[in-house]
């Protein structure tokens, strides 16, 4: 992979972080003064062959970067101390943690209604898009065009969206309320320092 391809990869990642969606081929070309879309495709093909991104044809913003894997070097105790040894035990990749990464998306959490489930304000929930859920699933739902993350509990004639914090009561969704399941929460990501 050449230097120009690495710069384009960095641009795609930064653009996606900032905007929430990947750049188009024309936006990449404009940023790097590449007038031909085939010129941009050349570099995207290099990155794709190197396993650094994937592309979906016929989708304007169908370029997604693959996450860098993080090496797993051992174990650490969260209870009684254990001997810390550094042994390479593989690597952590989003696909291994959350399932097939295609289609997954992340949402930044605001609020503390799910703290007892280990989800804090500022965390990112990783969501698999789907419109159906089963009782007990942690979901992201739209209620009157406002998104929330809660446990899904269907009842006779209504749905309850149950928080994981005793300071909050379940949200009762009566029939006739504008309600839609956006997806199922597959995991949570958090940085512990800046």
Helices and strands as residue ranges (DSSP letters): H 3-19, H 25-32, H 37-49, E 53-55, E 63-65, E 70-71, E 91-92, H 94-98, E 105-108, G 115-117, E 124-129, E 138-143, E 146-155, E 158-162, E 171-174, E 179-189
